[in-house]
Amino acid sequence: MGLLSSILTALAIWTVVASLVTAWLYARDKRAAGRNDRRTPENTLLIWSLVGGWPGGLIASRLLRHKTYKMSYRIRFVACVIVNVAVTAGISWTINRSVNFFR
């Protein structure tokens, strides 16, 4: 397995793990909101989304109907998705270019 495929595999595994954590955080926050308990800070949800958990956050928000109407949060969430995808694409492109350079 080449360097690029190893890195992409690790990235895919990380994305699954981060997505599961993010989805769990959304579910915990939704439950806390219903019970009037201590909530998960929005910045925590957004940081996990930024570092790769955005697919889990997106799915959880839709399934749980959580954080779907607060526009300020949705805008920041979309910004996290854009940054994550751009950084991931940039890293992949750079590694692919480097690997091909040394062939």
N, C-alpha and C positions, 0 to 999 in steps of 0.2 A: 504494500500500500504506500502510495507516494505521500509526500509532505502535505500537499494541498488536501488530499482526501482524508488524511489523518486529522488535520485541523478542522475540516468541515464536519467530520464525524464527532469530534469533541464539541464543536459548536452546537451541533444538533442535540447531543446529549445534554449540554448545558441549557439549551432552550427548553427542552422538556422539563428538566428539573426546576428551572426558574419559573416556568409556566405553572407547574403544580404548586409551587410555593405561593405564587401570586394569586392563583385561583383560591387557595386555602385562605389567604389573607382577605380576599374579597368576601368569602363566605363567613369568616369570623367577624368581619366588620358589619356585614348585613345582619348577622345574628345579634351582635352587640347593639346595633341601632334599634332593633325591635325590642330589646330588653332594657333599653336605656342604660346600658353598661358603658364601660370605657371603650372608645372607638379606636380603630387603627388610624394613625395619622395619614392624611392624603399623601404627604411626601414619601411615606414608606411604600404605599401602593405604587406611586410614580417611579420611585427608584428601582423597585423590582421590575416594573414594566420597562424602564430604560435599559437595564442590564440583560434583557432578553426574555422577561416573563410576560411581555405584552400579549402573546397569543392566549395564554391562560387568563389574563385580565380581561381580554376582549370577550372570550367565551363565557367566563364567570359573570361579567356584567350583564350580558344578554340573558343567560339562563336564570340568574338571580334577580334580574331587573334592579340592579344596584349601580349607582353612579351613572345612570343613563340620562338624567334630566339636568344635571348640574353642568351648565355649559362651560364654566371656567375650568372645571376638572376635565371635561372632554377635550377641550382645546389643548391643555397641558398633556393629556394622555396621547393625543395624536402627535404632538411635538416629540414625545418620547419615542413613539413608534418610528417616526421619520428619522430621528437621530440614530436609533438602533439599526435600522435597515441600512442607512447610509454608511455608518461605521463598519458594519458587517460586510457590505459590498466592497467598501474600500480596502479592507483588510484582505478579503478574498482576491480582489483584483491585484493587489500588491504582491501577495504571495504567489499567485499564478504567474505574474509577470517575472518575478524573481526566479521561480522554478524553471520557466521557459528560457530565461536568459542564460542559465548555466547548462543547458542541454547541448 
